Amino acid sequence: MARSTPVIAITGPQRRARGPRLLVALAVRAYGGRPLQLRPGDPLAPEHYDGVVVTGGHDIDPVLYASEPEVEPRHDPERDAFESRVIDDALTRGLPLLGICRGAQLLNVRRGGNLFQELRSRRQHTSNRWTVLPLKTLQLVADSRLEELMGCQRCRINSLHNQAIDRTGIGLRIVGRDLDGIIQAIEDPEHAFLVGVQWHPEFLIFMSRQRRLFRGLIEAARRQMARD
């Protein structure tokens, strides 16, 4: 029997990060989706979900984009491998996907892009301080899907990352930067919903424009289900 409610896979580490994943699940439920938590070691049954959220966490192992480590390693190889499979499957099947922070970075890597492994030396106008509060400025491209979805060109976001996208992967468009020009958002304009954001919207779900990211994902999953 066909599903009437879109199931959204929420990926994360084997341990910890329960809070962010629960907040993502809350946002998914708020817009009529059913969250499915997936972690390394879980059986992967792609036919059981209709969209994907890849959450934040440890840095991406630079071996995945053919680079040498430039900073002290803080990697999770098991998670890298698991989420790479999830992302590759979503790309193959055309599933709606939202990558958050690390998730945006891994999406970019799976499309052939690479990353800056440290950002401290690249900041001149913004702070290196990590904060869950919306204290940093996002500048969105005017004609982008993300600008249309969030309804702003200058938005307030948080910052919990020490790495970021450098060269974008195939088919990905840069649609958001911070005041230092560091990439904060990417999307594939040819895809129904393929978005990567460097900030953490799950910590900002009290802001309506941040919730719209999850609403957009759910709506795209519903449209795809109707076509299938």
N, CA, C and O of each residue as an XYZ file, in Angstrom:
912
protein
N       0.844     -1.200      0.000
C       0.000      0.000      0.000
C       0.879      1.249      0.000
O       1.844      1.323      0.760
N       0.561      2.217     -0.831
C       1.349      3.438     -0.919
C       1.191      4.267      0.351
O       0.131      4.285      0.976
N       2.276      4.954      0.718
C       2.224      5.806      1.903
C       1.518      7.106      1.576
O       1.638      7.619      0.463
N       0.777      7.645      2.545
C       0.146      8.952      2.378
C       0.932     10.030      3.110
O       0.781     11.215      2.810
N       1.771      9.634      4.069
C       2.590     10.565      4.838
C       4.045     10.396      4.441
O       4.562      9.280      4.494
N       4.729     11.471      4.042
C       6.132     11.325      3.663
C       7.007     10.959      4.858
O       6.917     11.571      5.922
N       7.847      9.959      4.666
C       8.796      9.545      5.690
C      10.129     10.225      5.388
O      10.641     10.133      4.272
N      10.685     10.904      6.383
C      11.920     11.656      6.203
C      13.020     11.024      7.042
O      12.944     11.020      8.271
N      14.044     10.491      6.381
C      15.191      9.929      7.074
C      16.035     11.059      7.653
O      16.353     12.025      6.960
N      16.394     10.930      8.931
C      17.234     11.911      9.617
C      18.509     11.193     10.036
O      18.478     10.349     10.931
N      19.618     11.515      9.405
C      20.855     10.806      9.694
C      21.653     11.530     10.774
O      21.532     12.742     10.956
N      22.466     10.758     11.481
C      23.294     11.327     12.524
C      24.317     10.320     12.998
O      24.403      9.221     12.450
N      25.101     10.675     14.015
C      26.136      9.776     14.517
C      25.544      8.630     15.322
O      24.377      8.663     15.711
N      26.359      7.626     15.562
C      25.914      6.481     16.352
C      25.602      6.896     17.785
O      24.666      6.381     18.398
N      26.391      7.831     18.316
C      26.188      8.288     19.691
C      26.091      9.804     19.715
O      26.590     10.488     18.821
N      25.442     10.318     20.752
C      25.322     11.749     21.009
C      24.497     12.440     19.919
O      23.884     11.784     19.076
N      24.495     13.782     19.953
C      23.745     14.622     19.001
C      22.253     14.318     19.022
O      21.554     14.534     18.032
N      21.766     13.811     20.167
C      20.340     13.485     20.239
C      19.478     14.732     20.137
O      18.426     14.706     19.498
N      19.915     15.834     20.765
C      19.128     17.062     20.759
C      18.860     17.598     19.363
O      17.701     17.821     19.013
N      19.893     17.812     18.550
C      19.645     18.317     17.191
C      18.738     17.405     16.370
O      17.874     17.885     15.637
N      18.932     16.083     16.491
C      18.101     15.160     15.708
C      16.649     15.194     16.166
O      15.738     15.050     15.351
N      16.429     15.381     17.460
C      15.062     15.487     17.967
C      14.401     16.781     17.512
O      13.202     16.799     17.232
N      15.176     17.870     17.434
C      14.629     19.129     16.944
C      14.260     19.032     15.465
O      13.227     19.554     15.046
N      15.104     18.364     14.674
C      14.770     18.136     13.271
C      13.488     17.308     13.169
O      12.613     17.608     12.356
N      13.382     16.273     13.993
C      12.178     15.420     13.978
C      10.943     16.227     14.338
O       9.878     16.022     13.756
N      11.074     17.151     15.300
C       9.951     18.005     15.686
C       9.498     18.856     14.507
O       8.301     18.989     14.255
N      10.468     19.437     13.780
C      10.123     20.256     12.620
C       9.480     19.422     11.525
O       8.538     19.876     10.876
N       9.977     18.208     11.312
C       9.398     17.307     10.310
C       7.955     16.976     10.666
O       7.074     17.023      9.807
N       7.715     16.647     11.912
C       6.348     16.320     12.350
C       5.424     17.530     12.223
O       4.249     17.382     11.888
N       5.949     18.718     12.489
C       5.128     19.927     12.444
C       4.533     20.163     11.063
O       3.464     20.760     10.938
N       5.231     19.690     10.015
C       4.737     19.884      8.655
C       4.191     18.606      8.035
O       4.087     18.489      6.814
N       3.846     17.652      8.889
C       3.124     16.477      8.424
C       3.969     15.328      7.948
O       3.448     14.401      7.327
N       5.265     15.356      8.219
C       6.126     14.240      7.854
C       6.297     13.275      9.011
O       5.944     13.586     10.149
N       6.837     12.109      8.719
C       7.148     11.136      9.767
C       8.648     10.924      9.806
O       9.222     10.422      8.840
N       9.305     11.300     10.913
C      10.762     11.161     10.990
C      11.194      9.715     11.170
O      10.553      8.936     11.876
N      12.293      9.378     10.516
C      12.920      8.062     10.644
C      14.390      8.290     10.966
O      15.163      8.694     10.097
N      14.777      8.031     12.210
C      16.162      8.249     12.626
C      17.047      7.121     12.088
O      16.743      5.942     12.273
N      18.138      7.490     11.422
C      19.083      6.520     10.869
C      20.487      6.845     11.344
O      20.917      7.997     11.294
N      21.203      5.820     11.809
C      22.576      5.985     12.287
C      23.456      4.883     11.717
O      22.946      3.851     11.283
N      24.762      5.083     11.709
C      25.667      4.028     11.235
C      25.387      2.718     11.953
O      25.214      2.683     13.171
N      25.348      1.646     11.179
C      25.030      0.336     11.735
C      23.590     -0.055     11.562
O      23.257     -1.238     11.640
N      22.700      0.935     11.321
C      21.297      0.619     11.066
C      21.158      0.024      9.663
O      21.893      0.406      8.752
N      20.224     -0.904      9.487
C      19.981     -1.412      8.132
C      19.436     -0.296      7.249
O      18.540      0.445      7.652
N      19.978     -0.183      6.057
C      19.588      0.889      5.150
C      18.613      0.340      4.119
O      18.980     -0.455      3.254
N      17.356      0.780      4.229
C      16.303      0.356      3.300
C      15.748      1.604      2.627
O      14.757      2.161      3.099
N      16.365      2.062      1.528
C      15.975      3.321      0.899
C      14.497      3.411      0.529
O      13.926      4.501      0.502
N      13.881      2.268      0.246
C      12.467      2.309     -0.147
C      11.563      2.708      1.006
O      10.367      2.923      0.805
N      12.114      2.813      2.217
C      11.312      3.124      3.390
C      11.235      4.618      3.694
O      10.593      5.002      4.672
N      11.867      5.472      2.890
C      11.768      6.912      3.150
C      11.655      7.689      1.846
O      12.005      7.202      0.771
N      11.148      8.930      1.979
C      10.810      9.749      0.818
C      11.612     11.047      0.737
O      11.490     11.789     -0.237
N      12.415     11.318      1.735
C      13.260     12.500      1.769
C      14.313     12.311      2.842
O      14.222     11.388      3.651
N      15.313     13.183      2.854
C      16.462     13.003      3.746
C      16.879     14.335      4.348
O      16.894     15.362      3.669
N      17.220     14.303      5.644
C      17.936     15.397      6.292
C      19.238     14.819      6.835
O      19.223     13.892      7.646
N      20.356     15.366      6.388
C      21.669     14.952      6.889
C      22.117     16.020      7.884
O      22.338     17.171      7.506
N      22.248     15.641      9.150
C      22.486     16.619     10.204
C      23.971     16.937     10.370
O      24.819     16.395      9.662
N      24.269     17.832     11.325
C      25.628     18.289     11.557
C      26.432     17.355     12.434
O      25.931     16.324     12.884
N      27.698     17.722     12.680
C      28.548     16.891     13.518
C      30.016     17.044     13.185
O      30.477     18.139     12.861
N      30.760     15.931     13.266
C      32.202     15.938     13.068
C      32.585     16.394     11.662
O      31.775     16.378     10.735
N      33.857     16.805     11.535
C      34.399     17.208     10.236
C      34.416     16.021      9.270
O      34.466     14.862      9.682
N      34.373     16.341      7.979
C      34.472     15.333      6.934
C      35.932     14.921      6.767
O      36.816     15.777      6.725
N      36.187     13.635      6.674
C      37.547     13.151      6.460
C      38.043     13.670      5.104
O      37.407     13.401      4.086
N      39.167     14.410      5.063
C      39.631     14.986      3.798
C      40.011     13.948      2.749
O      40.136     14.280      1.570
N      40.195     12.701      3.160
C      40.495     11.672      2.166
C      39.350     11.549      1.166
O      39.563     11.110      0.036
N      38.133     11.932      1.572
C      36.971     11.826      0.688
C      37.012     12.842     -0.441
O      36.337     12.667     -1.455
N      37.796     13.902     -0.278
C      37.961     14.846     -1.390
C      39.433     14.988     -1.766
O      39.886     16.035     -2.230
N      40.164     13.886     -1.546
C      41.543     13.739     -2.024
C      42.471     14.835     -1.518
O      43.253     15.398     -2.283
N      42.380     15.138     -0.208
C      43.254     16.131      0.403
C      43.951     15.551      1.621
O      43.496     14.568      2.205
N      45.056     16.172      1.994
C      45.764     15.810      3.209
C      45.182     16.583      4.385
O      44.731     17.715      4.212
N      45.184     15.989      5.585
C      44.695     16.716      6.765
C      45.519     17.971      7.025
O      46.748     17.938      6.976
N      44.830     19.085      7.302
C      45.497     20.349      7.609
C      45.297     20.744      9.068
O      45.983     21.633      9.574
N      44.362     20.085      9.742
C      44.075     20.376     11.143
C      44.040     19.062     11.906
O      44.044     17.990     11.300
N      44.006     19.137     13.224
C      43.950     17.929     14.044
C      42.694     17.136     13.702
O      41.592     17.682     13.754
N      42.838     15.855     13.353
C      41.679     15.065     12.904
C      40.578     14.967     13.962
O      40.837     14.753     15.146
N      39.374     15.128     13.501
C      38.190     14.940     14.346
C      37.099     14.370     13.442
O      36.090     15.014     13.156
N      37.345     13.145     13.008
C      36.521     12.544     11.975
C      35.722     11.367     12.526
O      36.007     10.849     13.606
N      34.722     10.961     11.761
C      33.889      9.805     12.097
C      33.751      8.982     10.815
O      32.751      9.104     10.108
N      34.752      8.140     10.511
C      34.757      7.414      9.232
C      33.518      6.554      9.018
O      33.023      6.447      7.896
N      33.015      5.943     10.082
C      31.822      5.100      9.940
C      30.626      5.930      9.506
O      29.840      5.520      8.652
N      30.505      7.099     10.107
C      29.398      7.984      9.712
C      29.594      8.523      8.300
O      28.640      8.602      7.525
N      30.834      8.895      7.963
C      31.120      9.356      6.601
C      30.633      8.331      5.572
O      29.965      8.683      4.599
N      30.975      7.069      5.800
C      30.620      6.013      4.845
C      29.111      5.820      4.782
O      28.542      5.682      3.699
N      28.464      5.810      5.944
C      27.021      5.582      5.994
C      26.257      6.714      5.307
O      25.380      6.470      4.478
N      26.598      7.950      5.659
C      25.867      9.079      5.080
C      26.210      9.282      3.609
O      25.389      9.800      2.852
N      27.398      8.887      3.197
C      27.711      8.934      1.771
C      26.774      8.024      0.987
O      26.313      8.387     -0.095
N      26.491      6.846      1.529
C      25.553      5.924      0.879
C      24.157      6.533      0.812
O      23.475      6.432     -0.208
N      23.738      7.162      1.903
C      22.404      7.769      1.935
C      22.307      8.900      0.907
O      21.333      8.984      0.159
N      23.319      9.763      0.878
C      23.304     10.881     -0.068
C      23.340     10.375     -1.508
O      22.574     10.850     -2.347
N      24.209      9.430     -1.800
C      24.312      8.903     -3.164
C      22.996      8.290     -3.611
O      22.589      8.460     -4.761
N      22.322      7.573     -2.703
C      21.032      6.984     -3.046
C      19.996      8.070     -3.304
O      19.222      7.978     -4.257
N      19.980      9.108     -2.451
C      19.022     10.194     -2.636
C      19.255     10.905     -3.968
O      18.300     11.268     -4.655
N      20.523     11.103     -4.334
C      20.830     11.737     -5.617
C      20.382     10.861     -6.779
O      19.837     11.363     -7.762
N      20.607      9.563     -6.672
C      20.212      8.641     -7.737
C      18.703      8.612     -7.917
O      18.207      8.581     -9.044
N      17.976      8.622     -6.813
C      16.517      8.522     -6.867
C      15.810      9.854     -6.979
O      14.593      9.907     -7.151
N      16.587     10.951     -6.880
C      15.979     12.277     -6.968
C      15.178     12.664     -5.748
O      14.235     13.450     -5.849
N      15.541     12.119     -4.584
C      14.793     12.422     -3.370
C      15.111     13.829     -2.865
O      16.242     14.292     -3.017
N      14.141     14.514     -2.271
C      14.427     15.790     -1.618
C      15.445     15.586     -0.497
O      15.356     14.623      0.265
N      16.407     16.497     -0.403
C      17.463     16.351      0.600
C      17.851     17.721      1.134
O      18.049     18.670      0.375
N      17.955     17.806      2.454
C      18.448     18.993      3.136
C      19.692     18.606      3.911
O      19.627     17.764      4.807
N      20.826     19.210      3.579
C      22.072     18.979      4.308
C      22.322     20.128      5.263
O      22.332     21.288      4.853
N      22.526     19.814      6.534
C      22.744     20.829      7.561
C      24.204     20.787      8.009
O      24.677     19.756      8.487
N      24.909     21.891      7.857
C      26.293     22.061      8.296
C      27.179     20.954      7.711
O      27.492     20.987      6.521
N      27.580     19.992      8.514
C      28.353     18.852      8.004
C      27.625     18.195      6.830
O      28.257     17.761      5.867
N      26.294     18.123      6.914
C      25.507     17.511      5.846
C      25.644     18.252      4.532
O      25.703     17.627      3.474
N      25.698     19.591      4.583
C      25.917     20.383      3.375
C      27.313     20.125      2.818
O      27.501     20.023      1.606
N      28.289     20.021      3.722
C      29.662     19.776      3.290
C      29.797     18.411      2.619
O      30.446     18.288      1.580
N      29.181     17.379      3.218
C      29.284     16.041      2.640
C      28.537     15.954      1.311
O      28.995     15.281      0.387
N      27.400     16.626      1.208
C      26.690     16.694     -0.071
C      27.599     17.283     -1.139
O      27.682     16.761     -2.250
N      28.277     18.365     -0.802
C      29.182     18.999     -1.758
C      30.313     18.057     -2.169
O      30.680     17.993     -3.342
N      30.859     17.332     -1.201
C      31.935     16.384     -1.491
C      31.438     15.259     -2.388
O      32.147     14.848     -3.306
N      30.229     14.752     -2.140
C      29.690     13.659     -2.960
C      29.442     14.111     -4.393
O      29.392     13.276     -5.296
N      29.287     15.397     -4.620
C      29.145     15.942     -5.962
C      30.499     16.330     -6.580
O      30.551     16.885     -7.677
N      31.588     16.031     -5.866
C      32.912     16.290     -6.417
C      33.576     17.565     -5.954
O      34.626     17.934     -6.481
N      32.992     18.255     -4.978
C      33.590     19.478     -4.462
C      34.569     19.203     -3.339
O      34.821     18.050     -2.989
N      35.126     20.279     -2.772
C      36.036     20.119     -1.639
C      35.717     21.152     -0.568
O      34.763     21.921     -0.690
N      36.552     21.158      0.510
C      36.258     21.982      1.677
C      37.481     22.770      2.115
O      38.617     22.361      1.876
N      37.233     23.917      2.766
C      38.245     24.571      3.578
C      38.275     23.837      4.911
O      37.234     23.663      5.545
N      39.450     23.408      5.338
C      39.532     22.652      6.583
C      39.614     23.529      7.823
O      39.412     23.040      8.935
N      39.901     24.800      7.656
C      39.850     25.731      8.788
C      39.406     27.100      8.275
O      39.670     27.460      7.128
N      38.730     27.857      9.140
C      38.158     29.132      8.724
C      38.719     30.327      9.482
O      38.523     31.471      9.071
N      39.413     30.071     10.581
C      39.875     31.179     11.423
C      40.684     32.200     10.622
O      40.514     33.406     10.805
N      41.552     31.729      9.745
C      42.402     32.635      8.978
C      41.639     33.340      7.860
O      42.162     34.268      7.244
N      40.429     32.914      7.598
C      39.645     33.476      6.497
C      38.608     34.484      6.969
O      37.886     35.062      6.157
N      38.533     34.693      8.264
C      37.538     35.629      8.806
C      38.183     36.985      9.111
O      39.210     37.070      9.784
N      37.554     38.029      8.598
C      37.974     39.391      8.894
C      36.830     40.229      9.450
O      37.053     41.131     10.258
N      35.607     39.935      9.018
C      34.456     40.763      9.389
C      33.498     40.042     10.334
O      32.578     40.656     10.873
N      33.708     38.759     10.533
C      32.805     37.991     11.397
C      33.609     37.262     12.464
O      34.808     37.027     12.315
N      32.921     36.911     13.539
C      33.563     36.275     14.683
C      33.762     34.781     14.446
O      32.998     34.146     13.719
N      34.799     34.234     15.070
C      35.011     32.787     15.058
C      34.223     32.087     16.160
O      34.257     30.862     16.272
N      33.519     32.860     16.966
C      32.762     32.279     18.077
C      31.609     31.416     17.565
O      30.862     31.817     16.673
N      31.483     30.234     18.144
C      30.339     29.381     17.847
C      29.143     29.850     18.662
O      29.290     30.173     19.841
N      27.975     29.892     18.060
C      26.769     30.285     18.779
C      25.545     29.676     18.121
O      25.454     29.619     16.894
N      24.588     29.212     18.953
C      23.321     28.707     18.420
C      22.358     29.859     18.150
O      21.314     29.660     17.528
N      22.697     31.053     18.610
C      21.817     32.216     18.444
C      22.010     32.835     17.057
O      23.095     32.727     16.485
N      20.987     33.474     16.515
C      21.077     34.066     15.173
C      21.812     35.405     15.189
O      21.194     36.463     15.075
N      23.138     35.350     15.333
C      23.944     36.560     15.488
C      24.798     36.875     14.270
O      25.532     37.863     14.271
N      24.715     36.050     13.233
C      25.497     36.299     12.025
C      24.568     36.606     10.854
O      23.381     36.281     10.873
N      25.144     37.239      9.841
C      24.360     37.691      8.691
C      24.563     36.770      7.500
O      25.691     36.459      7.118
N      23.453     36.341      6.923
C      23.437     35.557      5.691
C      22.970     36.447      4.553
O      21.965     37.147      4.678
N      23.699     36.422      3.440
C      23.300     37.162      2.244
C      22.936     36.161      1.150
O      23.790     35.413      0.676
N      21.667     36.152      0.754
C      21.171     35.196     -0.233
C      21.100     35.823     -1.615
O      20.842     37.017     -1.764
N      21.336     34.982     -2.632
C      21.200     35.405     -4.024
C      19.724     35.667     -4.314
O      18.855     34.877     -3.945
N      19.459     36.789     -4.981
C      18.084     37.263     -5.130
C      17.177     36.301     -5.881
O      16.006     36.170     -5.525
N      17.677     35.627     -6.903
C      16.799     34.779     -7.717
C      16.902     33.311     -7.345
O      16.523     32.447     -8.137
N      17.401     33.016     -6.169
C      17.583     31.625     -5.778
C      16.305     31.029     -5.198
O      15.423     31.748     -4.728
N      16.227     29.715     -5.240
C      15.109     29.005     -4.638
C      15.082     29.216     -3.123
O      14.017     29.332     -2.517
N      16.269     29.262     -2.527
C      16.351     29.426     -1.077
C      15.878     30.817     -0.654
O      15.222     30.963      0.378
N      16.209     31.833     -1.445
C      15.723     33.180     -1.142
C      14.203     33.228     -1.220
O      13.549     33.851     -0.385
N      13.651     32.569     -2.226
C      12.193     32.521     -2.362
C      11.568     31.768     -1.188
O      10.529     32.175     -0.667
N      12.194     30.685     -0.780
C      11.659     29.866      0.300
C      11.699     30.610      1.639
O      10.721     30.603      2.387
N      12.833     31.251      1.936
C      12.988     31.906      3.235
C      12.411     33.314      3.265
O      12.141     33.852      4.339
N      12.219     33.919      2.086
C      11.584     35.229      2.032
C      12.474     36.367      2.508
O      11.979     37.354      3.051
N      13.784     36.240      2.310
C      14.696     37.318      2.712
C      15.962     37.242      1.869
O      16.323     36.184      1.355
N      16.631     38.391      1.737
C      17.946     38.411      1.099
C      19.058     38.588      2.128
O      20.173     38.111      1.918
N      18.770     39.260      3.223
C      19.682     39.344      4.364
C      18.952     38.755      5.570
O      17.949     39.299      6.033
N      19.466     37.647      6.063
C      18.810     36.920      7.145
C      19.799     36.729      8.289
O      21.012     36.822      8.104
N      19.267     36.466      9.456
C      20.102     36.189     10.616
C      20.222     34.676     10.791
O      19.230     33.951     10.732
N      21.460     34.212     11.008
C      21.704     32.782     11.169
C      22.669     32.569     12.339
O      23.273     33.514     12.848
N      22.797     31.303     12.751
C      23.780     30.951     13.774
C      25.034     30.378     13.114
O      25.117     30.302     11.889
N      25.995     29.983     13.922
C      27.259     29.492     13.369
C      27.894     28.517     14.344
O      28.237     28.876     15.470
N      28.048     27.259     13.886
C      28.619     26.209     14.725
C      29.616     25.374     13.923
O      29.731     24.167     14.136
N      30.335     26.012     13.005
C      31.203     25.242     12.112
C      32.607     25.813     12.069
O      32.800     27.021     12.207
N      33.583     24.945     11.879
C      34.966     25.370     11.717
C      35.522     24.986     10.351
O      36.695     25.226     10.067
N      34.677     24.386      9.499
C      35.028     24.101      8.111
C      33.895     24.586      7.218
O      32.794     24.860      7.696
N      34.166     24.692      5.923
C      33.141     25.184      4.996
C      33.477     24.748      3.582
O      34.570     24.249      3.313
N      32.532     24.940      2.692
C      32.697     24.582      1.289
C      33.692     25.523      0.618
O      33.635     26.739      0.802
N      34.592     24.952     -0.153
C      35.542     25.720     -0.964
C      35.065     25.669     -2.415
O      34.329     26.557     -2.844
N      35.462     24.660     -3.171
C      35.010     24.496     -4.556
C      33.717     23.705     -4.550
O      33.636     22.641     -3.937
N      32.705     24.222     -5.231
C      31.411     23.551     -5.248
C      31.417     22.350     -6.184
O      32.142     22.312     -7.178
N      30.581     21.367     -5.835
C      30.455     20.162     -6.628
C      29.623     20.379     -7.878
O      29.032     21.442     -8.071
N      29.586     19.371     -8.713
C      28.904     19.438    -10.005
C      27.417     19.720     -9.814
O      26.736     19.038     -9.048
N      26.929     20.727    -10.517
C      25.513     21.058    -10.509
C      25.055     21.893     -9.331
O      23.887     22.278     -9.270
N      25.948     22.184     -8.392
C      25.574     22.952     -7.203
C      25.866     24.436     -7.418
O      26.901     24.811     -7.969
N      24.945     25.251     -6.976
C      25.052     26.703     -7.130
C      25.207     27.338     -5.755
O      24.493     26.980     -4.818
N      26.134     28.275     -5.634
C      26.280     29.031     -4.388
C      25.159     30.061     -4.325
O      25.027     30.896     -5.220
N      24.358     30.004     -3.273
C      23.231     30.936     -3.158
C      23.261     31.730     -1.867
O      22.380     32.561     -1.643
N      24.253     31.500     -1.004
C      24.342     32.265      0.231
C      25.761     32.343      0.749
O      26.496     31.356      0.710
N      26.156     33.528      1.240
C      27.466     33.736      1.850
C      27.293     34.586      3.104
O      26.280     35.263      3.281
N      28.313     34.536      3.976
C      28.308     35.441      5.116
C      29.097     36.695      4.759
O      29.485     36.870      3.603
N      29.339     37.564      5.728
C      29.983     38.842      5.443
C      31.459     38.711      5.110
O      32.073     39.671      4.644
N      32.044     37.533      5.342
C      33.417     37.265      4.918
C      33.466     36.556      3.575
O      34.544     36.188      3.109
N      32.319     36.362      2.950
C      32.272     35.674      1.667
C      32.329     34.164      1.781
O      32.401     33.475      0.764
N      32.298     33.632      2.993
C      32.317     32.184      3.187
C      30.956     31.603      2.787
O      29.910     32.130      3.165
N      30.987     30.526      2.028
C      29.756     29.922      1.518
C      28.898     29.419      2.672
O      29.367     28.695      3.549
N      27.633     29.818      2.651
C      26.686     29.420      3.685
C      25.505     28.618      3.139
O      24.765     28.008      3.911
N      25.322     28.612      1.829
C      24.180     27.880      1.263
C      24.452     27.498     -0.180
O      25.009     28.276     -0.954
N      24.046     26.275     -0.527
C      24.146     25.775     -1.899
C      22.821     25.125     -2.266
O      22.058     24.705     -1.396
N      22.558     25.049     -3.565
C      21.378     24.342     -4.040
C      21.618     23.880     -5.464
O      22.490     24.399     -6.161
N      20.838     22.900     -5.886
C      20.854     22.442     -7.268
C      19.561     22.921     -7.913
O      18.498     22.378     -7.615
N      19.619     23.916     -8.784
C      18.393     24.465     -9.378
C      17.655     23.491    -10.274
O      16.491     23.718    -10.605
N      18.321     22.392    -10.680
C      17.671     21.403    -11.535
C      17.000     20.292    -10.733
O      16.347     19.421    -11.308
N      17.152     20.315     -9.440
C      16.619     19.271     -8.567
C      15.350     19.777     -7.883
O      15.211     20.975     -7.632
N      14.435     18.872     -7.584
C      13.182     19.265     -6.925
C      13.445     19.950     -5.589
O      12.805     20.955     -5.280
N      14.365     19.433     -4.798
C      14.754     20.064     -3.539
C      16.084     19.456     -3.114
O      16.120     18.378     -2.521
N      17.164     20.145     -3.417
C      18.502     19.712     -3.013
C      19.208     20.948     -2.486
O      19.702     21.776     -3.251
N      19.247     21.060     -1.148
C      19.703     22.276     -0.484
C      20.692     21.915      0.612
O      20.482     20.957      1.356
N      21.766     22.680      0.709
C      22.715     22.536      1.801
C      22.900     23.875      2.481
O      23.159     24.877      1.815
N      22.770     23.910      3.808
C      22.948     25.141      4.566
C      24.036     24.922      5.608
O      24.102     23.865      6.236
N      24.894     25.935      5.789
C      26.017     25.796      6.696
C      25.626     26.047      8.153
O      26.341     25.646      9.071
N      24.504     26.705      8.356
C      24.040     26.975      9.714
C      23.134     25.844     10.205
O      22.948     24.840      9.517
N      22.568     26.022     11.416
C      21.736     24.986     12.033
C      20.307     25.501     12.220
O      19.992     26.067     13.266
N      19.439     25.314     11.219
C      18.061     25.809     11.340
C      17.261     25.100     12.422
O      16.275     25.650     12.911
N      17.665     23.882     12.810
C      16.909     23.172     13.846
C      16.974     23.886     15.188
O      16.078     23.728     16.017
N      18.038     24.681     15.413
C      18.128     25.450     16.651
C      17.375     26.771     16.556
O      17.272     27.507     17.537
N      16.848     27.067     15.366
C      16.164     28.341     15.129
C      14.717     28.134     14.695
O      14.147     28.985     14.012
N      14.117     27.004     15.087
C      12.759     26.717     14.611
C      11.707     27.642     15.227
O      10.537     27.585     14.851
N      12.120     28.495     16.174
C      11.214     29.531     16.667
C      11.070     30.661     15.649
O      10.214     31.531     15.810
N      11.906     30.655     14.596
C      11.835     31.661     13.539
C      11.143     31.049     12.325
O      11.568     30.007     11.826
N      10.094     31.684     11.856
C       9.270     31.092     10.792
C      10.070     30.849      9.520
O       9.863     29.831      8.860
N      10.982     31.755      9.153
C      11.719     31.559      7.898
C      12.677     30.382      7.990
O      13.012     29.788      6.965
N      13.125     30.029      9.185
C      13.970     28.854      9.347
C      13.139     27.571      9.256
O      13.601     26.565      8.718
N      11.930     27.611      9.778
C      11.042     26.440      9.676
C      10.677     26.144      8.229
O      10.377     25.001      7.885
N      10.699     27.166      7.382
C      10.310     26.969      5.982
C      11.248     26.022      5.244
O      10.855     25.422      4.243
N      12.482     25.878      5.723
C      13.382     24.901      5.111
C      12.812     23.497      5.240
O      12.855     22.713      4.292
N      12.282     23.184      6.405
C      11.701     21.862      6.629
C      10.361     21.726      5.913
O      10.036     20.659      5.391
N       9.594     22.796      5.889
C       8.332     22.762      5.152
C       8.583     22.512      3.662
O       7.878     21.727      3.028
N       9.597     23.189      3.112
C       9.920     22.993      1.699
C      10.315     21.568      1.395
O       9.933     21.017      0.363
N      11.082     20.964      2.296
C      11.484     19.566      2.118
C      10.274     18.646      2.108
O      10.149     17.785      1.237
N       9.383     18.828      3.080
C       8.186     17.975      3.181
C       7.294     18.156      1.960
O       6.782     17.177      1.417
N       7.104     19.383      1.529
C       6.252     19.636      0.361
C       6.853     19.000     -0.888
O       6.119     18.454     -1.713
N       8.166     19.061     -1.041
C       8.813     18.426     -2.193
C       8.639     16.911     -2.137
O       8.414     16.275     -3.167
N       8.743     16.331     -0.939
C       8.546     14.886     -0.789
C       7.116     14.496     -1.156
O       6.894     13.468     -1.795
N       6.156     15.312     -0.753
C       4.752     15.022     -1.103
C       4.539     15.070     -2.609
O       3.863     14.210     -3.172
N       5.115     16.072     -3.258
C       4.955     16.189     -4.710
C       5.555     14.979     -5.417
O       4.981     14.460     -6.375
N       6.701     14.539     -4.941
C       7.335     13.382     -5.573
C       6.508     12.131     -5.347
O       6.364     11.312     -6.255
N       5.960     11.972     -4.144
C       5.112     10.812     -3.863
C       3.885     10.793     -4.782
O       3.450      9.729     -5.222
N       3.334     11.970     -5.065
C       2.158     12.054     -5.938
C       2.490     11.652     -7.369
O       1.637     11.122     -8.082
N       3.742     11.906     -7.794
C       4.142     11.551     -9.146
C       4.462     10.069     -9.283
O       4.248      9.482    -10.344
N       4.975      9.460     -8.213
C       5.405      8.068     -8.279
C       4.227      7.097     -8.313
O       4.429      5.884     -8.369
